[in-house]
Structures are given as C-alpha cells and as structure tokens.
Amino acid sequence: MLFPLHVLPTFEHKEYFVNHDVWRLPYKFVNRMGEISKSMLCMDTIEAMNRAVHIFSEAEKDEWAMDEKLFEPIDPAITDQIAKGVEFRFMGCENRLPNFIRVSVSGAASHVELKTLTDVSITIVYTKKDALICFLSTEGRMEYAAFFGKDQLFMNWARDIFLQNWGKGKNFKQALFYTKNH
C-alpha cells in the first residue's frame, strides 16, 4: 500500500514515499509522519553512512541504534565511543545476530544494552543532538537513503519510535565483547 501523500501537504520529500513502506510502522507513527518534515533527506548511501558515523562519534552520553544489522563501516566509531564510556542501546533483527553482536568492546557490559526484534522495519540512529532514520523500500529491503536532522519534532519522533520498539525487544545477554585489537 502506498503512503497517502496528501497527509504531508508541506513535506518537501513526498515523492520519496512512493517507493518506501511506512505501513509496517505502528499506525500512530504513520499519523505523525509530518514531524519528520523538517529533517533533511540524503539519497546517497555512502553519505548517509558517513552521517551515521558522525552521529556515533559525536555522542557524549548515550547512543541508540536500531537496524536489521549494524554495518561494519560504523564499528570503529561505536567501539571508540563505548571505550570512552558512552552508553549504547542496540536493537537488531534476531535472524541477523552474527552481524549485530560484533560491535562491542571488552569490559563494556555495564553500559551496552542489546535487544533483538523479530522484525525491523526502520533504521534509527539517535543521540540527544542528532537523529537519522531510514525506511524499507516497497520491496521490503532496507534502503539507506536517510532522513537526518536536529529539529526537535524529528528528534522526538525518532526517540518515541525507538523507545516503543525497545519496549518490545528481547534482552540479548550473550553478546560477544571484543577488544579493539581483536
């Protein structure tokens, strides 16, 4: 089902939703899609990845991430921040755990929380300063064209959907904690 574009009369990137599926999100977040209207859209995957790395590397207190898997290019930014004591919450898809659990460092168990979900329908990177979100394509693949920004409504939307999913996630206590030299 296509997104009803009339819901977003002032949203600059309405055409993006012709090829992206928001209907797997909880309906209350579909109703709040206008809250992401002040974010910026980055259609380039590499640039979006670089923005995610920047968000990770700038985290001061805590970092939240949800994705079907966490991608390897981001790992150094994550491990550096964990080593500094930044608290991280990660959620990944149950059937993709090998990619999901290799991002932590030794001794981080006290400030790294991992959860799994049976289905991940959005990618979120969130700190108190920045957020980034990506949606599934209408074919069901995660697309890494990303909305990002610092606008408070956008930040609240990203935080709220992360927390709703966090509440549904299953604790994953068997995480592998690698050293940075591993």
C-alpha positions as CSV (number, residue, x, y, z in Angstrom):
1,M,0.0,0.0,0.0
2,L,1.4,3.4,-0.9
3,F,1.7,6.2,1.6
4,P,-1.1,8.8,1.2
5,L,0.8,11.8,0.1
6,H,-2.0,14.2,0.9
7,V,-1.1,13.6,4.6
8,L,2.1,15.6,4.0
9,P,1.0,18.7,2.1
10,T,4.0,20.7,3.0
11,F,6.6,17.9,3.1
12,E,9.3,18.6,0.6
13,H,10.2,14.9,0.0
14,K,6.8,13.4,-0.5
15,E,8.0,11.6,-3.7
16,Y,10.3,9.5,-1.5
17,F,7.4,7.7,0.0
18,V,6.2,6.5,-3.4
19,N,8.9,3.8,-3.1
20,H,9.2,3.4,0.6
21,D,7.0,1.5,3.0
22,V,5.8,3.2,6.2
23,W,2.9,0.8,6.7
24,R,4.9,-1.7,8.7
25,L,5.4,1.0,11.3
26,P,2.9,1.4,14.2
27,Y,0.0,3.4,12.9
28,K,0.4,6.1,15.5
29,F,3.8,6.9,13.9
30,V,2.4,6.9,10.4
31,N,0.0,9.5,11.7
32,R,2.9,11.5,13.0
33,M,4.9,11.5,9.7
34,G,4.6,15.2,9.4
35,E,7.0,15.5,12.3
36,I,9.9,14.5,10.1
37,S,9.2,17.2,7.6
38,K,11.9,19.5,8.8
39,S,14.6,16.8,8.5
40,M,16.9,16.6,5.5
41,L,16.9,13.7,3.0
42,C,20.2,12.2,1.9
43,M,19.7,9.8,-1.0
44,D,23.4,8.8,-1.2
45,T,24.1,5.6,0.8
46,I,27.7,6.4,1.4
47,E,26.9,10.0,2.6
48,A,24.2,8.6,4.8
49,M,26.7,6.1,6.3
50,N,29.2,8.9,6.9
51,R,26.4,10.9,8.7
52,A,25.7,7.9,10.9
53,V,29.4,7.6,11.7
54,H,29.5,11.3,12.6
55,I,26.4,10.9,14.8
56,F,28.0,7.9,16.6
57,S,31.4,9.7,17.0
58,E,29.8,12.8,18.5
59,A,27.7,11.0,21.1
60,E,28.5,12.3,24.6
61,K,26.3,10.5,26.9
62,D,24.2,7.8,25.1
63,E,23.6,6.4,21.7
64,W,20.6,4.4,20.5
65,A,20.6,2.4,17.3
66,M,18.1,0.1,15.6
67,D,18.8,-1.7,12.3
68,E,18.3,-5.1,10.8
69,K,22.1,-5.3,11.3
70,L,24.8,-2.9,12.3
71,F,27.1,-2.3,9.4
72,E,30.8,-2.9,9.6
73,P,32.0,0.6,8.5
74,I,30.4,2.1,11.6
75,D,32.1,-0.4,14.0
76,P,35.2,1.8,14.8
77,A,33.1,4.8,15.7
78,I,31.0,2.6,18.0
79,T,33.9,0.9,19.7
80,D,35.7,4.2,20.3
81,Q,32.7,5.7,22.0
82,I,32.0,2.6,24.1
83,A,35.6,2.6,25.2
84,K,35.0,6.2,26.4
85,G,32.1,5.1,28.4
86,V,29.2,6.3,26.2
87,E,26.1,4.2,27.0
88,F,24.7,2.4,24.0
89,R,21.4,0.7,23.3
90,F,21.3,-1.5,20.2
91,M,18.5,-3.4,18.6
92,G,18.8,-5.8,15.7
93,C,16.9,-8.5,14.0
94,E,17.0,-11.9,15.6
95,N,17.9,-13.7,12.4
96,R,20.9,-11.4,11.8
97,L,22.6,-11.7,15.2
98,P,26.1,-12.5,14.0
99,N,26.4,-9.1,12.3
100,F,24.6,-7.4,15.2
101,I,26.7,-8.5,18.1
102,R,30.2,-7.9,17.0
103,V,30.3,-4.2,17.6
104,S,31.1,-4.0,21.3
105,V,34.4,-3.8,23.2
106,S,35.8,-5.7,26.2
107,G,34.5,-4.5,29.6
108,A,31.6,-2.6,28.2
109,A,28.8,-4.9,29.6
110,S,27.8,-2.3,32.1
111,H,27.0,0.3,29.6
112,V,25.9,-1.6,26.5
113,E,22.4,-3.0,26.2
114,L,21.4,-5.3,23.4
115,K,17.9,-6.3,22.3
116,T,16.5,-8.2,19.4
117,L,13.3,-8.0,17.5
118,T,11.7,-10.5,15.1
119,D,11.2,-7.7,12.5
120,V,13.0,-4.4,12.0
121,S,11.0,-2.0,9.8
122,I,13.1,1.1,10.2
123,T,16.7,2.1,10.9
124,I,17.3,4.6,13.6
125,V,20.4,6.3,14.9
126,Y,19.6,8.6,17.8
127,T,21.5,10.8,20.3
128,K,20.4,13.8,22.3
129,K,21.9,16.0,19.5
130,D,21.1,14.3,16.2
131,A,19.0,11.5,14.6
132,L,18.9,9.6,11.4
133,I,16.2,7.3,10.1
134,C,15.9,5.0,7.1
135,F,12.8,3.2,5.8
136,L,12.2,-0.1,4.0
137,S,11.6,0.1,0.2
138,T,8.2,-1.1,-1.1
139,E,10.1,-4.3,-2.0
140,G,10.9,-4.9,1.7
141,R,14.6,-4.1,1.6
142,M,16.2,-1.6,3.9
143,E,17.1,1.5,2.0
144,Y,19.9,3.6,3.3
145,A,18.7,6.8,1.9
146,A,18.4,8.6,5.2
147,F,16.4,11.4,6.8
148,F,18.6,13.2,9.4
149,G,18.4,16.3,11.5
150,K,18.3,18.1,14.8
151,D,14.8,19.5,14.6
152,Q,13.0,18.8,17.9
153,L,9.9,17.3,16.3
154,F,12.0,15.0,14.2
155,M,14.1,14.0,17.2
156,N,11.0,13.3,19.3
157,W,9.6,11.1,16.5
158,A,12.8,9.1,16.3
159,R,13.1,8.8,20.1
160,D,9.5,7.7,20.5
161,I,9.6,5.0,17.8
162,F,12.9,3.7,19.2
163,L,11.5,3.5,22.7
164,Q,8.3,1.7,21.6
165,N,10.5,-0.9,19.8
166,W,12.9,-1.1,22.8
167,G,10.0,-2.0,25.0
168,K,9.1,-4.9,22.7
169,G,12.6,-6.1,22.2
170,K,14.0,-9.3,23.8
171,N,17.1,-8.9,26.0
172,F,20.2,-10.4,24.4
173,K,22.7,-11.3,27.1
174,Q,25.0,-13.5,25.2
175,A,26.7,-10.6,23.4
176,L,30.3,-11.0,22.3
177,F,32.5,-8.3,23.7
178,Y,35.7,-7.9,21.6
179,T,38.7,-5.9,22.4
180,K,39.6,-3.2,19.9
181,N,42.7,-5.2,18.8
182,H,40.6,-8.3,18.1
